[in-house]
Amino acid sequence: MAKYLLLKHYRGAPAALNDAPMDQWTPEEISAHMQYMQDFADRLTETGEYVDGQAVSPEGTFVRYDGEGRPPVTDGPFAETKDLIAGWMVLDVDSYDHALELAGELSAAPGRAGKPIYEWIEVRPFLTPPLTVTE
């Protein structure tokens, strides 16, 4: 089993499909989308493949070290940035191909008018420590 991070971005869908920002959805459309996500997580919990997941607010701050004794430097993120993270899920699955398959399914979450969003889902494997050989 290997762990994969599925990242949902505020990037949305390819523009020609169903790329209506969530702030333009009805409360019912938002509820249907969130229910799809919950049902997806519940199903993967039953198979032991779901580890964790959360929706994330677009508000946040980038922080970096600015030297000894100095306060951290802060900036953004800025709402016009297409790569803000909207949410994430951690899956523990048997293969990269299965992680891609599940990400594709997650991409079909409903949006406006109940139609699939076709949103981009970023799939990232967790780094694992290198194997050590002992004799």
DODRENBA-457236 format. One line per field, with one value per residue: x, y, z of N, C-alpha, C in turn; residue in one letter. Coordinates in Angstrom, 1 decimal. Layout:
<pts>
n.x: (X:...)
n.y: (Y:...)
n.z: (Z:...)
ca.x: (X:...)
ca.y: (Y:...)
ca.z: (Z:...)
c.x: (X:...)
c.y: (Y:...)
c.z: (Z:...)
rest: (A:...)
</pts>
This chain:
<pts>
n.x: (0.8:0.4:0.7:-1.2:-1.7:-4.5:-5.2:-7.5:-8.0:-8.7:-8.8:-10.7:-12.7:-12.1:-12.6:-14.7:-16.5:-17.9:-17.4:-18.2:-17.8:-17.9:-19.1:-21.2:-23.0:-26.1:-27.5:-28.4:-26.9:-24.4:-24.7:-25.2:-22.7:-21.0:-22.1:-21.5:-18.7:-18.5:-19.8:-18.0:-15.7:-16.7:-17.2:-14.6:-13.5:-14.7:-13.4:-10.9:-9.1:-9.2:-7.7:-7.7:-9.1:-10.0:-11.8:-10.6:-10.2:-10.1:-8.7:-5.6:-2.1:1.1:4.2:7.5:10.8:12.9:15.4:17.6:16.2:14.4:11.1:8.8:8.3:5.4:2.9:0.3:-1.9:-3.2:-6.4:-6.7:-5.0:-4.6:-3.9:-4.6:-5.3:-8.2:-9.1:-8.3:-7.5:-6.2:-5.2:-4.7:-3.6:-3.3:-1.9:-0.4:-1.9:-4.4:-4.8:-5.0:-7.3:-9.2:-9.0:-9.9:-12.6:-13.3:-13.1:-15.5:-17.4:-20.5:-21.5:-22.6:-26.1:-26.1:-24.4:-21.4:-18.2:-15.7:-13.3:-9.8:-7.8:-5.1:-2.6:-0.4:2.3:3.2:6.4:8.6:10.8:14.1:14.8:16.8:19.5:20.5:23.1)
n.y: (-1.2:2.3:5.7:8.5:11.9:13.6:16.5:19.2:21.9:25.4:26.0:24.7:23.5:22.5:25.3:25.1:23.3:22.8:25.1:26.9:29.1:28.2:30.1:30.9:28.9:27.3:26.8:24.2:22.9:23.2:21.6:19.1:18.6:18.5:16.3:14.3:14.2:13.4:10.8:9.5:9.5:8.0:5.5:4.7:4.6:2.3:0.4:0.6:2.4:5.1:7.8:10.5:13.8:17.1:20.1:23.3:26.7:29.6:31.7:32.6:32.5:32.9:32.1:32.8:32.2:34.9:35.4:35.3:36.4:38.0:39.0:36.6:36.7:37.6:36.9:37.0:34.0:35.0:35.7:35.5:33.7:30.7:28.3:27.9:25.8:24.0:21.8:18.5:15.1:12.1:9.1:5.6:3.3:0.5:0.9:3.3:3.6:2.9:5.1:7.1:6.4:6.7:9.4:10.4:9.7:11.3:13.7:13.9:15.0:16.6:19.8:23.0:22.8:20.1:18.8:17.0:18.3:17.9:18.7:19.5:17.2:17.0:14.5:13.3:11.3:10.2:10.8:8.2:6.7:5.7:2.3:0.4:-1.8:-4.4:-6.5)
n.z: (0.0:-0.7:0.1:-1.1:-1.9:-2.7:-4.3:-4.4:-6.3:-6.4:-9.0:-10.7:-13.4:-16.8:-18.9:-20.8:-19.9:-17.1:-15.5:-13.3:-10.7:-7.2:-5.6:-7.1:-7.2:-6.2:-2.8:-2.7:-4.8:-3.7:-1.4:-2.7:-3.9:-1.7:-0.4:-2.3:-2.0:0.6:0.5:-1.2:0.4:2.5:1.3:0.6:3.1:4.1:2.5:3.6:2.4:2.7:4.3:5.4:5.1:4.1:3.6:2.5:3.4:1.2:2.2:3.6:4.6:3.3:4.7:5.6:6.9:8.0:8.9:11.8:14.8:13.6:12.6:11.0:7.5:5.7:3.3:0.8:0.4:-2.8:-4.1:-6.9:-7.7:-9.4:-8.3:-5.6:-2.8:-2.5:-1.0:0.3:0.2:1.7:0.6:1.0:-1.0:-3.3:-5.6:-7.9:-10.3:-9.3:-7.6:-9.5:-10.8:-8.8:-8.3:-10.7:-10.5:-8.4:-9.6:-10.9:-9.3:-8.5:-9.8:-10.8:-11.6:-11.1:-12.7:-13.6:-12.5:-13.7:-12.6:-12.2:-10.5:-8.4:-8.1:-5.7:-4.7:-1.5:-0.1:0.6:3.0:2.0:1.4:3.6:3.7:5.6:6.8)
ca.x: (0.0:1.2:-0.2:-1.3:-2.4:-5.3:-5.4:-8.5:-7.6:-9.7:-8.7:-12.0:-12.8:-11.8:-13.6:-15.8:-17.4:-18.8:-16.5:-18.9:-17.2:-18.8:-20.0:-22.4:-23.9:-27.2:-27.2:-28.7:-25.8:-23.2:-25.0:-25.0:-21.3:-20.4:-22.6:-20.7:-17.4:-18.7:-20.1:-16.7:-14.8:-17.3:-17.0:-13.1:-13.3:-15.1:-12.3:-9.6:-8.2:-9.3:-7.0:-8.2:-9.4:-10.6:-11.9:-9.7:-10.6:-9.2:-7.9:-4.4:-1.0:2.4:5.1:8.9:11.9:13.6:16.7:17.7:15.7:13.5:9.8:8.6:7.8:4.2:2.4:-0.7:-2.1:-4.1:-7.5:-6.7:-4.1:-5.4:-3.5:-4.9:-5.8:-9.6:-9.2:-7.4:-7.7:-5.1:-5.6:-3.7:-4.1:-2.3:-1.1:-0.5:-3.0:-5.7:-5.0:-5.4:-8.7:-10.1:-8.9:-10.8:-13.9:-13.5:-13.3:-16.8:-18.3:-21.4:-21.4:-23.8:-27.1:-25.9:-23.5:-20.0:-17.4:-14.5:-12.2:-8.5:-7.3:-3.6:-2.3:1.0:2.6:4.0:7.7:8.9:12.2:14.7:15.1:18.1:19.9:21.4:23.6)
ca.y: (0.0:3.5:6.9:9.5:13.1:14.2:18.0:19.9:23.3:26.4:26.1:24.3:22.6:23.1:26.3:24.8:22.2:23.2:25.9:28.0:29.2:27.7:31.2:31.1:27.7:27.4:26.0:22.8:22.5:23.0:20.4:17.9:18.5:18.1:14.9:13.4:14.1:12.5:9.5:9.0:9.2:6.9:4.3:4.4:4.2:0.9:-0.5:0.9:3.2:6.5:8.1:11.7:14.8:18.3:21.3:24.4:28.1:30.3:32.7:32.0:33.4:32.3:32.5:32.3:32.7:36.1:35.6:35.2:37.5:38.9:38.3:35.9:37.4:37.0:37.4:36.2:33.9:35.9:35.0:35.3:32.6:29.5:27.0:27.8:24.5:24.0:20.7:17.4:13.7:11.2:7.7:4.6:2.4:-0.5:1.3:4.6:3.5:3.0:6.5:7.9:6.0:7.3:10.9:10.6:9.6:12.5:14.8:13.9:15.6:17.5:21.3:23.6:22.0:18.7:18.2:16.8:19.4:17.6:19.5:18.9:16.7:16.7:13.3:13.3:10.3:10.6:10.3:7.1:6.6:4.7:1.0:0.1:-3.2:-4.8:-7.9)
ca.z: (0.0:-0.8:0.3:-2.1:-1.6:-3.8:-4.0:-5.1:-6.4:-6.8:-10.5:-11.3:-14.5:-18.1:-19.0:-21.7:-19.4:-16.0:-14.7:-12.5:-9.3:-6.2:-5.0:-8.0:-7.0:-5.2:-1.6:-3.1:-5.6:-2.8:-0.6:-3.5:-4.1:-0.4:-0.2:-3.2:-1.4:1.8:0.1:-1.8:1.6:3.3:0.5:0.7:4.5:4.2:1.9:4.2:1.6:3.0:5.5:5.9:4.1:4.6:2.7:3.0:3.0:0.3:3.0:4.2:4.5:3.1:5.8:5.5:7.8:7.5:9.6:13.2:15.5:12.8:12.5:9.8:6.4:5.3:2.0:0.1:-1.0:-3.5:-4.6:-8.3:-8.0:-9.8:-7.6:-4.2:-2.5:-2.0:-0.1:0.1:0.7:1.7:0.3:1.1:-2.0:-3.7:-6.8:-8.5:-11.2:-8.6:-7.1:-10.6:-11.1:-7.8:-8.6:-11.9:-10.0:-7.5:-10.5:-11.4:-8.3:-9.2:-9.6:-11.3:-12.2:-10.8:-13.7:-13.1:-12.6:-14.4:-12.1:-12.1:-9.2:-8.4:-7.3:-5.3:-3.8:-0.3:-0.1:1.6:3.3:1.2:2.1:4.1:3.7:6.7:6.6)
c.x: (0.9:0.2:-0.1:-2.1:-3.2:-5.6:-6.5:-8.1:-8.8:-9.7:-10.0:-11.8:-12.3:-12.9:-14.8:-16.8:-18.3:-18.1:-17.2:-18.3:-18.3:-19.7:-21.1:-23.3:-25.0:-26.8:-27.4:-27.5:-24.6:-23.5:-24.8:-23.5:-20.6:-20.9:-21.8:-19.4:-17.5:-18.9:-18.8:-15.8:-15.4:-17.0:-15.5:-12.8:-13.6:-14.1:-11.0:-8.6:-8.3:-8.6:-7.5:-8.4:-10.1:-10.8:-11.1:-10.2:-9.6:-8.3:-6.8:-3.3:0.3:3.3:6.5:9.8:12.6:14.9:16.5:17.2:14.8:12.2:9.6:8.0:6.5:3.7:1.3:-1.3:-3.2:-5.2:-7.5:-5.7:-4.9:-5.0:-3.7:-5.6:-7.2:-9.8:-8.3:-7.9:-6.4:-5.7:-4.4:-4.2:-3.0:-1.5:-1.4:-1.7:-4.3:-5.9:-5.5:-6.9:-9.6:-10.1:-9.9:-12.3:-14.3:-13.7:-14.7:-17.8:-19.2:-21.2:-22.7:-24.8:-26.9:-25.0:-22.1:-19.1:-16.2:-13.3:-10.9:-8.2:-5.9:-3.4:-0.8:1.3:3.4:5.4:7.9:10.4:12.8:14.9:16.5:18.4:20.9:21.8:23.9)
c.y: (1.2:4.7:7.9:10.7:13.5:15.6:18.5:21.3:24.2:26.6:25.7:23.4:23.3:24.1:25.9:23.8:22.8:24.1:27.1:28.0:28.8:28.9:31.5:29.9:28.0:26.6:24.5:22.2:22.2:21.8:19.1:17.6:17.9:16.6:13.9:13.1:13.2:11.1:8.8:8.6:8.0:5.5:3.8:4.1:2.7:-0.1:-0.3:1.7:4.7:6.8:9.4:12.7:16.0:19.3:22.4:25.7:28.7:31.3:31.9:32.9:32.5:32.9:32.0:32.9:33.9:36.4:35.6:36.5:38.4:38.2:37.6:36.9:36.8:37.7:36.4:35.1:34.8:35.2:34.7:34.2:31.3:28.2:27.1:26.4:24.7:22.9:19.6:16.2:12.9:9.8:6.8:3.4:1.5:-0.1:2.8:4.6:3.6:4.4:7.3:7.6:6.7:8.9:11.2:10.6:10.8:13.7:15.0:14.5:16.6:19.0:21.9:22.7:20.5:18.0:18.0:18.0:19.2:18.4:18.7:18.4:16.4:15.5:13.4:12.1:10.8:10.0:9.2:7.1:5.5:3.4:0.9:-1.4:-3.4:-6.2:-8.5)
c.z: (0.0:-0.6:-0.8:-1.6:-2.8:-3.4:-5.0:-5.1:-6.7:-8.3:-11.2:-12.5:-15.8:-18.4:-19.8:-21.1:-18.3:-15.0:-14.0:-11.1:-8.3:-5.6:-5.9:-8.0:-6.0:-4.0:-1.9:-3.8:-4.7:-1.9:-1.4:-3.7:-2.8:-0.1:-1.0:-2.5:-0.2:1.5:-0.5:-0.6:2.4:2.6:0.7:2.2:4.7:3.6:2.6:3.5:1.9:4.3:6.2:4.8:4.7:3.4:3.3:2.5:2.1:1.0:3.6:4.1:4.3:4.1:5.4:6.5:7.2:8.2:11.1:13.9:14.8:12.7:11.1:8.7:6.0:4.0:1.5:0.9:-1.6:-4.2:-6.1:-8.7:-8.3:-9.0:-6.1:-4.0:-1.9:-0.9:-0.5:0.7:0.7:1.6:0.5:0.2:-2.5:-4.9:-7.2:-9.5:-10.5:-8.0:-8.2:-10.9:-10.1:-7.9:-9.7:-11.4:-9.2:-8.4:-11.0:-10.4:-8.9:-8.8:-10.0:-12.0:-12.0:-11.8:-13.2:-13.4:-13.6:-13.9:-12.1:-10.6:-9.3:-7.5:-7.0:-4.4:-2.6:-0.5:0.9:1.8:2.4:2.1:2.5:4.1:4.8:6.4:7.9)
rest: (M:A:K:Y:L:L:L:K:H:Y:R:G:A:P:A:A:L:N:D:A:P:M:D:Q:W:T:P:E:E:I:S:A:H:M:Q:Y:M:Q:D:F:A:D:R:L:T:E:T:G:E:Y:V:D:G:Q:A:V:S:P:E:G:T:F:V:R:Y:D:G:E:G:R:P:P:V:T:D:G:P:F:A:E:T:K:D:L:I:A:G:W:M:V:L:D:V:D:S:Y:D:H:A:L:E:L:A:G:E:L:S:A:A:P:G:R:A:G:K:P:I:Y:E:W:I:E:V:R:P:F:L:T:P:P:L:T:V:T:E)
</pts>
